[in-house]
Amino acid sequence: METTIELYASDKTAIALQQPLSCGFLVLYGPQAATPQLLQLCANLALNNAVRILDCGNRSDMHLVARELRGITRDPAAAMLNIHLSRAFTCYQTEALLSESRSLENMPVLILDLLTTFFDESVQKKEAERLFGNVLDHIRKISRKNPVLVGVKPIPELAVSRIDLIYQLKEAADQFQQLQNTPLITEDDKNQQLPLFDSN
């Protein structure tokens, strides 16, 4: 039986998703890397399914998930047991965790703040791009059998040189959903951001 989950952004606009989620690769681009919306979704999914979270930006606030669950079920503790959380603190860990796709089968995968670990200045740009290419390959493979939802936020000014990662992500995704009127990057890069968001 299909149901609709509505995820609300801070400006009260809603994203409607049909549950059960279909396989594919969806990117949510917005403030806080759309983490509040993805954690709200996680709570709803965990009522009936195992859910895998990969946290790349130290954003997985399980207290928020528990509060959401208390409003929709009498047994939030049982739903919390359905949530499997892994954290990545470097781009190498992000790539390694996503390469373990054999452990994922018919399970929604939520990736929080994917790009953050790839902005690490201690990792050369070329190496970060190589690893990110691997990550996109892993996500595409996982999304053939699982719904994969990825949250990303505007690129910080210090990481302007890695702006191509956003374009690669948009190109690889089945859907790229912009939340609110989120800018791509700083005012200095305004002319480069025009092709990113389609009107369709």
N, CA, C and O of each residue as an XYZ file, in Angstrom:
800
protein
N       0.834     -1.195      0.000
C       0.000      0.000      0.000
C       0.869      1.246      0.000
O       1.754      1.381      0.845
N       0.630      2.160     -0.936
C       1.417      3.377     -1.036
C       0.890      4.461     -0.104
O      -0.318      4.657      0.031
N       1.821      5.159      0.534
C       1.481      6.331      1.327
C       2.414      7.462      0.913
O       3.441      7.227      0.276
N       2.054      8.686      1.276
C       2.862      9.844      0.927
C       3.503     10.418      2.180
O       2.837     10.632      3.193
N       4.819     10.665      2.094
C       5.546     11.344      3.164
C       5.851     12.745      2.674
O       6.378     12.918      1.574
N       5.527     13.743      3.475
C       5.845     15.122      3.123
C       6.956     15.627      4.030
O       6.839     15.597      5.255
N       8.045     16.094      3.406
C       9.180     16.637      4.142
C       9.147     18.148      4.005
O       9.076     18.674      2.894
N       9.197     18.843      5.126
C       9.038     20.294      5.098
C      10.369     21.005      5.262
O      11.153     20.686      6.156
N      10.619     21.986      4.375
C      11.773     22.862      4.506
C      11.415     24.010      5.449
O      10.254     24.165      5.829
N      12.416     24.815      5.827
C      12.176     25.884      6.797
C      11.254     26.971      6.258
O      10.665     27.723      7.034
N      11.125     27.061      4.935
C      10.203     28.062      4.377
C       8.802     27.487      4.182
O       7.959     28.082      3.511
N       8.566     26.301      4.790
C       7.260     25.628      4.789
C       6.908     24.952      3.468
O       5.822     24.385      3.342
N       7.814     24.999      2.471
C       7.561     24.240      1.247
C       7.760     22.755      1.546
O       8.542     22.396      2.426
N       7.060     21.903      0.823
C       7.094     20.470      1.109
C       7.600     19.690     -0.095
O       7.360     20.060     -1.244
N       8.297     18.615      0.193
C       8.691     17.643     -0.819
C       7.884     16.388     -0.532
O       7.950     15.849      0.572
N       7.136     15.924     -1.497
C       6.298     14.739     -1.306
C       7.007     13.520     -1.895
O       7.433     13.535     -3.050
N       7.126     12.477     -1.094
C       7.736     11.226     -1.535
C       6.748     10.092     -1.307
O       6.089     10.024     -0.270
N       6.655      9.202     -2.290
C       5.778      8.045     -2.166
C       6.511      6.920     -1.440
O       7.650      6.587     -1.766
N       5.831      6.343     -0.445
C       6.392      5.211      0.270
C       5.571      3.967     -0.058
O       4.343      4.044     -0.021
N       6.183      2.823     -0.379
C       7.617      2.585     -0.347
C       8.367      3.347     -1.441
O       7.870      3.540     -2.551
N       9.569      3.768     -1.089
C      10.384      4.514     -2.042
C      10.842      3.601     -3.171
O      11.129      2.423     -2.957
N      10.907      4.154     -4.364
C      11.415      3.373     -5.492
C      12.931      3.494     -5.554
O      13.506      4.462     -5.056
N      13.570      2.513     -6.166
C      15.023      2.546     -6.315
C      15.418      3.750     -7.174
O      14.662      4.179     -8.046
N      16.584      4.275     -6.920
C      17.068      5.420     -7.679
C      17.922      6.310     -6.799
O      18.101      6.041     -5.611
N      18.449      7.376     -7.392
C      19.449      8.249     -6.787
C      18.890      9.670     -6.780
O      18.850     10.337     -7.814
N      18.459     10.124     -5.603
C      17.866     11.452     -5.444
C      18.781     12.316     -4.596
O      19.230     11.889     -3.533
N      19.062     13.535     -5.060
C      19.854     14.497     -4.298
C      18.946     15.620     -3.814
O      18.183     16.192     -4.592
N      19.035     15.931     -2.522
C      18.360     17.088     -1.946
C      19.427     18.126     -1.630
O      20.345     17.873     -0.849
N      19.295     19.305     -2.250
C      20.298     20.357     -2.116
C      19.679     21.529     -1.372
O      18.715     22.131     -1.845
N      20.238     21.857     -0.196
C      19.641     22.946      0.554
C      20.402     23.267      1.822
O      21.456     22.688      2.085
N      19.869     24.194      2.613
C      20.505     24.556      3.884
C      20.685     23.342      4.776
O      19.845     22.443      4.793
N      21.789     23.319      5.521
C      22.099     22.209      6.429
C      22.155     20.874      5.691
O      21.950     19.816      6.286
N      22.434     20.934      4.401
C      22.508     19.721      3.573
C      21.222     18.901      3.637
O      21.243     17.675      3.532
N      20.090     19.612      3.814
C      18.764     18.968      3.876
C      18.675     17.908      4.970
O      17.840     17.006      4.904
N      19.540     18.023      5.973
C      19.567     17.006      7.032
C      18.268     16.921      7.823
O      17.814     15.808      8.088
N      17.634     18.043      8.221
C      16.361     17.899      8.951
C      15.318     17.105      8.165
O      14.586     16.297      8.737
N      15.255     17.337      6.855
C      14.286     16.620      6.030
C      14.644     15.127      5.939
O      13.761     14.272      5.995
N      15.931     14.822      5.799
C      16.333     13.422      5.681
C      16.140     12.670      7.001
O      15.799     11.488      6.994
N      16.354     13.342      8.124
C      16.124     12.683      9.414
C      14.635     12.483      9.672
O      14.236     11.486     10.273
N      13.816     13.425      9.220
C      12.358     13.244      9.301
C      11.949     12.030      8.465
O      11.142     11.210      8.901
N      12.513     11.926      7.265
C      12.229     10.771      6.409
C      12.700      9.482      7.069
O      11.999      8.471      7.039
N      13.892      9.520      7.667
C      14.440      8.342      8.337
C      13.466      7.816      9.384
O      13.230      6.611      9.462
N      12.899      8.711     10.189
C      11.952      8.293     11.229
C      10.743      7.595     10.622
O      10.301      6.564     11.128
N      10.210      8.150      9.545
C       9.045      7.546      8.902
C       9.373      6.184      8.297
O       8.579      5.249      8.399
N      10.532      6.075      7.673
C      10.918      4.802      7.064
C      11.170      3.731      8.112
O      10.853      2.560      7.898
N      11.745      4.132      9.254
C      12.133      3.165     10.275
C      10.942      2.506     10.957
O      11.114      1.523     11.677
N       9.750      3.027     10.745
C       8.559      2.387     11.308
C       8.382      0.978     10.767
O       7.907      0.090     11.474
N       8.770      0.774      9.499
C       8.495     -0.503      8.841
C       9.707     -1.153      8.179
O       9.635     -2.307      7.757
N      10.828     -0.419      8.084
C      11.964     -0.925      7.312
C      13.277     -0.677      8.040
O      13.383      0.204      8.892
N      14.276     -1.480      7.680
C      15.648     -1.136      8.045
C      16.075      0.053      7.193
O      15.735      0.131      6.012
N      16.812      0.971      7.789
C      17.303      2.163      7.098
C      18.791      2.297      7.387
O      19.226      2.142      8.529
N      19.569      2.585      6.350
C      21.012      2.802      6.523
C      21.300      4.290      6.378
O      20.905      4.912      5.392
N      21.997      4.862      7.372
C      22.442      6.248      7.295
C      23.959      6.264      7.213
O      24.642      5.623      8.012
N      24.481      7.004      6.238
C      25.906      7.289      6.178
C      26.063      8.781      6.427
O      25.631      9.599      5.614
N      26.674      9.134      7.537
C      26.816     10.530      7.943
C      28.231     11.008      7.606
O      29.212     10.549      8.190
N      28.313     11.934      6.660
C      29.616     12.451      6.221
C      29.931     13.829      6.800
O      31.012     14.367      6.562
N      29.004     14.397      7.552
C      29.218     15.749      8.070
C      28.908     15.885      9.546
O      28.680     16.992     10.035
N      28.895     14.756     10.269
C      28.594     14.749     11.708
C      27.257     15.429     11.986
O      27.158     16.278     12.872
N      26.227     15.054     11.225
C      24.908     15.696     11.307
C      23.796     14.776     11.808
O      22.645     15.201     11.906
N      24.121     13.536     12.123
C      23.066     12.573     12.456
C      22.590     12.757     13.895
O      23.101     12.117     14.814
N      21.629     13.618     14.078
C      21.056     13.917     15.392
C      19.952     12.896     15.686
O      18.803     13.071     15.280
N      20.320     11.838     16.390
C      19.347     10.786     16.678
C      18.282     11.234     17.679
O      17.213     10.628     17.756
N      18.565     12.286     18.445
C      17.534     12.834     19.334
C      16.383     13.415     18.502
O      15.214     13.289     18.866
N      16.734     14.052     17.383
C      15.705     14.589     16.487
C      14.861     13.455     15.921
O      13.638     13.570     15.835
N      15.512     12.361     15.536
C      14.785     11.205     15.002
C      13.863     10.620     16.076
O      12.716     10.273     15.795
N      14.371     10.513     17.298
C      13.557      9.965     18.387
C      12.342     10.851     18.672
O      11.248     10.343     18.917
N      12.534     12.181     18.640
C      11.400     13.085     18.858
C      10.352     12.919     17.759
O       9.151     12.923     18.028
N      10.820     12.774     16.524
C       9.902     12.560     15.408
C       9.131     11.253     15.589
O       7.925     11.197     15.346
N       9.825     10.217     16.013
C       9.186      8.915     16.199
C       8.149      8.940     17.325
O       7.108      8.291     17.228
N       8.435      9.682     18.380
C       7.485      9.744     19.490
C       6.138     10.333     19.052
O       5.102     10.061     19.658
N       6.173     11.140     17.994
C       4.935     11.726     17.493
C       4.163     10.825     16.553
O       3.011     11.116     16.230
N       4.783      9.715     16.096
C       4.112      8.888     15.089
C       3.984      7.415     15.471
O       3.368      6.642     14.737
N       4.560      7.012     16.618
C       4.438      5.608     17.027
C       4.469      5.502     18.553
O       5.046      6.343     19.242
N       3.833      4.449     19.055
C       3.850      4.199     20.500
C       5.118      3.479     20.936
O       5.392      3.371     22.131
N       5.898      2.983     19.969
C       7.105      2.222     20.305
C       8.306      2.779     19.534
O       8.824      2.111     18.639
N       8.750      3.982     19.867
C       9.883      4.564     19.137
C      11.166      3.750     19.280
O      11.996      3.739     18.371
N      11.334      3.074     20.408
C      12.564      2.298     20.613
C      12.692      1.184     19.579
O      13.787      0.919     19.081
N      11.577      0.532     19.256
C      11.615     -0.541     18.249
C      11.999      0.010     16.882
O      12.768     -0.612     16.148
N      11.460      1.179     16.543
C      11.796      1.788     15.251
C      13.264      2.211     15.211
O      13.918      2.085     14.175
N      13.782      2.710     16.332
C      15.196      3.124     16.373
C      16.131      1.952     16.079
O      17.214      2.142     15.527
N      15.713      0.743     16.446
C      16.545     -0.437     16.183
C      16.666     -0.728     14.688
O      17.571     -1.450     14.269
N      15.767     -0.176     13.889
C      15.832     -0.371     12.433
C      16.846      0.551     11.749
O      17.110      0.403     10.556
N      17.409      1.491     12.491
C      18.310      2.488     11.900
C      19.755      2.056     12.108
O      20.196      1.864     13.241
N      20.485      1.905     11.017
C      21.895      1.484     11.055
C      22.754      2.670     10.619
O      22.711      3.086      9.461
N      23.531      3.209     11.555
C      24.277      4.448     11.332
C      25.771      4.181     11.213
O      26.356      3.479     12.038
N      26.384      4.754     10.172
C      27.837      4.755     10.023
C      28.280      6.192      9.798
O      27.582      6.977      9.155
N      29.448      6.527     10.336
C      29.983      7.879     10.156
C      31.288      7.824      9.392
O      32.106      6.925      9.587
N      31.471      8.808      8.512
C      32.726      8.961      7.770
C      33.301     10.330      8.093
O      32.610     11.344      7.991
N      34.569     10.354      8.482
C      35.208     11.619      8.847
C      36.216     12.092      7.803
O      36.719     13.213      7.884
N      36.510     11.239      6.824
C      37.401     11.606      5.727
C      36.790     11.117      4.419
O      35.904     10.263      4.419
N      37.272     11.665      3.304
C      36.766     11.201      2.006
C      37.168      9.760      1.730
O      36.488      9.058      0.982
N      38.271      9.316      2.329
C      38.682      7.921      2.172
C      37.681      6.997      2.873
O      37.326      5.944      2.342
N      37.229      7.392      4.064
C      36.234      6.595      4.775
C      34.894      6.598      4.045
O      34.204      5.580      4.007
N      34.524      7.745      3.463
C      33.281      7.820      2.694
C      33.310      6.825      1.545
O      32.354      6.080      1.329
N      34.409      6.820      0.816
C      34.537      5.911     -0.330
C      34.536      4.460      0.125
O      33.917      3.606     -0.510
N      35.231      4.181      1.231
C      35.313      2.806      1.716
C      33.950      2.292      2.170
O      33.584      1.157      1.867
N      33.198      3.118      2.894
C      31.883      2.690      3.382
C      30.918      2.419      2.229
O      30.151      1.457      2.268
N      30.960      3.266      1.211
C      30.055      3.075      0.075
C      30.478      1.913     -0.813
O      29.663      1.383     -1.568
N      31.728      1.517     -0.731
C      32.186      0.375     -1.537
C      31.656     -0.945     -0.982
O      31.683     -1.966     -1.668
N      31.167     -0.921      0.276
C      30.650     -2.138      0.906
C      29.172     -2.333      0.579
O      28.349     -2.536      1.471
N      28.854     -2.271     -0.690
C      27.446     -2.295     -1.118
C      26.805     -3.664     -0.981
O      25.582     -3.780     -1.055
N      27.604     -4.702     -0.782
C      27.022     -6.046     -0.661
C      26.167     -6.183      0.594
O      25.303     -7.057      0.672
N      26.412     -5.308      1.585
C      25.629     -5.367      2.824
C      24.285     -4.660      2.691
O      23.483     -4.658      3.626
N      24.039     -4.057      1.523
C      22.806     -3.297      1.315
C      21.911     -4.031      0.325
O      22.331     -4.341     -0.790
N      20.695     -4.302      0.728
C      19.746     -4.978     -0.154
C      18.338     -4.557      0.221
O      17.887     -4.794      1.342
N      17.643     -3.929     -0.722
C      16.260     -3.485     -0.502
C      16.115     -2.641      0.767
O      15.163     -2.802      1.531
N      17.064     -1.752      0.970
C      17.099     -0.927      2.169
C      17.316      0.532      1.760
O      18.275      0.818      1.043
N      16.461      1.461      2.191
C      16.724      2.863      1.884
C      18.064      3.297      2.478
O      18.399      2.945      3.609
N      18.816      4.062      1.703
C      20.128      4.562      2.130
C      20.075      6.079      2.118
O      19.794      6.685      1.084
N      20.345      6.697      3.264
C      20.346      8.148      3.395
C      21.781      8.597      3.658
O      22.408      8.164      4.625
N      22.295      9.466      2.794
C      23.676      9.938      2.927
C      23.635     11.415      3.298
O      23.188     12.251      2.513
N      24.107     11.729      4.508
C      24.028     13.084      5.029
C      25.289     13.872      4.707
O      26.402     13.435      5.002
N      25.099     15.050      4.091
C      26.200     16.000      3.862
C      27.361     15.344      3.114
O      28.509     15.407      3.554
N      27.055     14.727      2.001
C      28.030     13.913      1.263
C      29.325     14.641      0.934
O      30.403     14.064      1.073
N      29.243     15.898      0.501
C      30.429     16.553     -0.050
C      31.434     17.035      0.993
O      32.591     17.282      0.652
N      31.030     17.172      2.232
C      31.886     17.811      3.232
C      33.275     17.189      3.328
O      34.268     17.915      3.384
N      33.366     15.867      3.348
C      34.686     15.247      3.507
C      35.583     15.467      2.290
O      36.799     15.295      2.377
N      34.994     15.843      1.160
C      35.788     16.067     -0.057
C      36.322     17.497     -0.152
O      37.011     17.841     -1.112
N      36.006     18.326      0.839
C      36.540     19.688      0.887
C      37.778     19.796      1.772
O      38.282     20.896      1.996
N      38.265     18.681      2.270
C      39.421     18.650      3.163
C      40.667     19.134      2.411
O      41.090     18.518      1.432
N      41.243     20.238      2.878
C      42.407     20.817      2.197
C      43.650     19.950      2.295
O      44.591     20.133      1.524
N      43.669     19.002      3.239
C      44.828     18.122      3.356
C      44.842     17.043      2.273
O      45.834     16.334      2.106
N      43.729     16.925      1.537
C      43.641     15.976      0.416
C      43.729     16.770     -0.878
O      42.949     17.697     -1.094
N      44.668     16.413     -1.734
C      44.846     17.114     -3.006
C      43.564     17.064     -3.836
O      42.822     16.082     -3.805
N      43.323     18.142     -4.574
C      42.099     18.235     -5.372
C      41.960     17.038     -6.320
O      40.881     16.460     -6.444
N      43.045     16.678     -6.977
C      42.974     15.565     -7.935
C      42.596     14.261     -7.244
O      41.834     13.459     -7.785
N      43.135     14.054     -6.041
C      42.821     12.840     -5.293
C      41.363     12.866     -4.824
O      40.678     11.844     -4.872
N      40.890     14.026     -4.373
C      39.490     14.144     -3.953
C      38.558     13.858     -5.123
O      37.536     13.194     -4.951
N      38.895     14.350     -6.307
C      38.070     14.119     -7.494
C      38.055     12.635     -7.874
O      37.022     12.100     -8.276
N      39.213     11.977     -7.744
C      39.284     10.543     -8.055
C      38.373      9.754     -7.108
O      37.593      8.904     -7.538
N      38.490     10.053     -5.819
C      37.676      9.352     -4.828
C      36.192      9.636     -5.028
O      35.353      8.748     -4.877
N      35.874     10.898     -5.375
C      34.469     11.244     -5.568
C      33.896     10.518     -6.786
O      32.731     10.119     -6.777
N      34.702     10.346     -7.826
C      34.262      9.555     -8.975
C      33.925      8.131     -8.565
O      32.934      7.565     -9.027
N      34.751      7.551     -7.695
C      34.469      6.207     -7.179
C      33.167      6.188     -6.380
O      32.359      5.267     -6.501
N      32.982      7.231     -5.557
C      31.774      7.326     -4.735
C      30.519      7.362     -5.613
O      29.537      6.678     -5.327
N      30.558      8.156     -6.672
C      29.403      8.221     -7.571
C      29.138      6.875     -8.219
O      27.982      6.486     -8.385
N      30.181      6.162     -8.583
C      30.014      4.818     -9.145
C      29.347      3.889     -8.128
O      28.443      3.127     -8.473
N      29.798      3.958     -6.874
C      29.217      3.112     -5.823
C      27.743      3.442     -5.622
O      26.906      2.546     -5.514
N      27.429      4.753     -5.573
C      26.036      5.154     -5.336
C      25.144      4.696     -6.481
O      24.038      4.206     -6.252
N      25.621      4.854     -7.715
C      24.815      4.392     -8.860
C      24.548      2.894     -8.771
O      23.445      2.434     -9.066
N      25.555      2.142     -8.366
C      25.395      0.685     -8.227
C      24.392      0.369     -7.122
O      23.507     -0.466     -7.308
N      24.525      1.027     -5.976
C      23.617      0.787     -4.845
C      22.187      1.157     -5.227
O      21.239      0.469     -4.848
N      22.036      2.253     -5.983
C      20.696      2.763     -6.295
C      19.929      1.894     -7.285
O      18.734      2.109     -7.493
N      20.586      0.927     -7.894
C      19.861     -0.012     -8.761
C      18.960     -0.941     -7.948
O      17.956     -1.438     -8.457
N      19.322     -1.174     -6.679
C      18.552     -2.085     -5.837
C      17.978     -1.409     -4.597
O      17.218     -2.021     -3.847
N      18.340     -0.151     -4.383
C      17.920      0.561     -3.176
C      17.578      2.008     -3.500
O      18.162      2.591     -4.415
N      16.643      2.593     -2.765
C      16.472      4.042     -2.847
C      17.660      4.709     -2.134
O      17.974      4.369     -0.993
N      18.307      5.645     -2.805
C      19.431      6.374     -2.209
C      19.100      7.863     -2.239
O      18.870      8.434     -3.305
N      19.076      8.486     -1.065
C      18.816      9.922     -0.955
C      20.040     10.589     -0.350
O      20.512     10.200      0.719
N      20.543     11.589     -1.042
C      21.786     12.257     -0.660
C      21.502     13.718     -0.340
O      20.843     14.409     -1.117
N      21.990     14.185      0.787
C      21.853     15.592      1.144
C      23.159     16.339      0.929
O      24.223     15.862      1.323
N      23.081     17.510      0.304
C      24.258     18.366      0.128
C      23.865     19.818      0.368
O      22.696     20.187      0.260
N      24.858     20.627      0.695
C      24.639     22.033      1.010
C      25.496     22.892      0.092
O      26.345     22.362     -0.625
N      25.292     24.226      0.097
C      26.141     25.107     -0.705
C      27.620     24.942     -0.351
O      27.979     24.674      0.796
N      28.456     25.108     -1.359
C      29.892     24.936     -1.163
C      30.456     26.122     -0.376
O      30.178     27.272     -0.716
N      31.244     25.855      0.672
C      31.851     26.972      1.409
C      32.875     27.715      0.551
O      33.483     27.141     -0.353
N      33.047     28.972      0.845
C      33.935     29.815      0.040
C      35.336     29.232     -0.079
O      35.963     29.345     -1.132
N      35.833     28.612      0.983
C      37.194     28.063      0.956
C      37.332     26.886     -0.006
O      38.445     26.512     -0.375
N      36.199     26.300     -0.415
C      36.252     25.129     -1.295
C      35.775     25.440     -2.707
O      35.374     24.535     -3.439
N      35.816     26.710     -3.095
C      35.339     27.115     -4.432
C      36.023     26.324     -5.545
O      35.403     26.023     -6.565
N      37.289     25.987     -5.352
C      38.030     25.278     -6.408
C      37.467     23.884     -6.671
O      37.807     23.264     -7.678
N      36.610     23.384     -5.782
C      36.051     22.047     -5.949
C      34.573     22.094     -6.345
O      33.822     21.148     -6.110
N      34.186     23.191     -6.937
C      32.791     23.374     -7.340
C      32.329     22.321     -8.341
O      31.139     22.013     -8.412
N      33.258     21.768     -9.113
C      32.885     20.758    -10.114
C      32.232     19.533     -9.478
O      31.494     18.811    -10.148
N      32.494     19.291     -8.195
C      31.892     18.123     -7.544
C      30.369     18.221     -7.535
O      29.673     17.218     -7.691
N      29.855     19.451     -7.348
C      28.398     19.645     -7.381
C      27.847     19.323     -8.767
O      26.810     18.671     -8.889
N      28.537     19.777     -9.807
C      28.070     19.520    -11.171
C      28.100     18.020    -11.483
O      27.188     17.494    -12.122
N      29.148     17.345    -11.031
C      29.235     15.895    -11.254
C      28.109     15.164    -10.528
O      27.537     14.210    -11.054
N      27.799     15.619     -9.322
C      26.723     15.005     -8.550
C      25.381     15.188     -9.252
O      24.593     14.249     -9.357
N      25.133     16.399     -9.727
C      23.876     16.666    -10.424
C      23.751     15.820    -11.684
O      22.673     15.315    -11.998
N      24.845     15.671    -12.395
C      24.837     14.881    -13.629
C      24.566     13.401    -13.342
O      23.899     12.724    -14.123
N      25.086     12.912    -12.225
C      24.951     11.488    -11.898
C      23.586     11.135    -11.322
O      23.135      9.997    -11.456
N      22.924     12.092    -10.687
C      21.671     11.809     -9.979
C      20.509     11.580    -10.937
O      20.468     12.150    -12.027
N      19.570     10.744    -10.522
C      18.323     10.589    -11.271
C      17.434     11.810    -11.072
O      16.717     12.215    -11.987
N      17.479     12.397     -9.878
C      16.737     13.623     -9.577
C      17.606     14.523     -8.710
O      18.325     14.049     -7.830
N      17.534     15.822     -8.966
C      18.282     16.802     -8.174
C      17.269     17.847     -7.723
O      16.801     18.652     -8.529
N      16.931     17.833     -6.438
C      15.875     18.685     -5.898
C      16.491     19.818     -5.082
O      17.145     19.579     -4.067
N      16.276     21.060     -5.538
C      16.761     22.221     -4.814
C      15.710     22.664     -3.791
O      14.546     22.858     -4.140
N      16.120     22.821     -2.544
C      15.225     23.287     -1.493
C      15.334     24.806     -1.372
O      16.432     25.352     -1.266
N      14.202     25.468     -1.388
C      14.153     26.925     -1.301
C      14.960     27.540     -2.447
O      15.114     26.923     -3.502
N      15.468     28.742     -2.240
C      16.304     29.396     -3.244
C      17.761     29.351     -2.800
O      18.427     30.380     -2.695
N      18.231     28.157     -2.545
C      19.572     27.988     -2.010
C      20.617     28.354     -3.050
O      20.602     27.806     -4.152
N      21.528     29.272     -2.725
C      22.585     29.616     -3.684
C      23.581     28.476     -3.807
O      23.709     27.643     -2.910
N      24.274     28.452     -4.916
C      25.288     27.419     -5.109
C      26.517     27.707     -4.267
O      27.079     26.811     -3.637
N      26.926     28.961     -4.263
C      28.189     29.301     -3.609
C      28.196     30.798     -3.334
O      27.129     31.412     -3.294
N      29.336     31.388     -3.150
C      29.450     32.803     -2.806
C      29.108     33.699     -3.989
O      29.017     33.233     -5.125
N      28.919     34.991     -3.717
C      28.606     35.968     -4.759
C      29.675     36.006     -5.847
O      29.366     36.265     -7.010
N      30.907     35.754     -5.485
C      32.008     35.807     -6.463
C      31.839     34.797     -7.584
O      32.373     34.979     -8.678
N      31.090     33.725     -7.311
C      30.950     32.647     -8.299
C      29.599     32.685     -9.001
O      29.215     31.707     -9.643
N      28.883     33.775     -8.894
C      27.509     33.846     -9.372
C      27.370     33.485    -10.855
O      26.425     32.797    -11.243
N      28.306     33.948    -11.675
C      28.199     33.710    -13.120
C      28.339     32.236    -13.478
O      27.815     31.794    -14.500
N      29.045     31.470    -12.643
C      29.249     30.059    -12.956
C      28.069     29.191    -12.558
O      27.976     28.052    -13.016
N      27.163     29.687    -11.720
C      26.124     28.814    -11.210
C      24.887     28.721    -12.089
O      24.010     27.899    -11.823
N      24.795     29.529    -13.111
C      23.572     29.562    -13.898
C      23.164     28.221    -14.502
O      21.974     27.908    -14.501
N      24.111     27.400    -15.028
C      23.667     26.153    -15.659
C      23.228     25.061    -14.687
O      22.665     24.053    -15.114
N      23.478     25.242    -13.375
C      23.261     24.136    -12.452
C      21.794     23.744    -12.323
O      21.465     22.559    -12.383
N      20.927     24.701    -12.150
C      19.542     24.378    -11.876
C      18.675     24.590    -13.096
O      18.607     25.701    -13.622
N      18.020     23.555    -13.549
C      17.129     23.642    -14.692
C      15.768     24.145    -14.218
O      15.410     24.003    -13.049
N      15.035     24.722    -15.127
C      13.681     25.174    -14.793
C      12.665     24.048    -14.886
O      11.527     24.191    -14.439
N      13.084     22.907    -15.476
C      12.176     21.762    -15.622
C      11.984     21.042    -14.307
O      11.251     20.054    -14.245
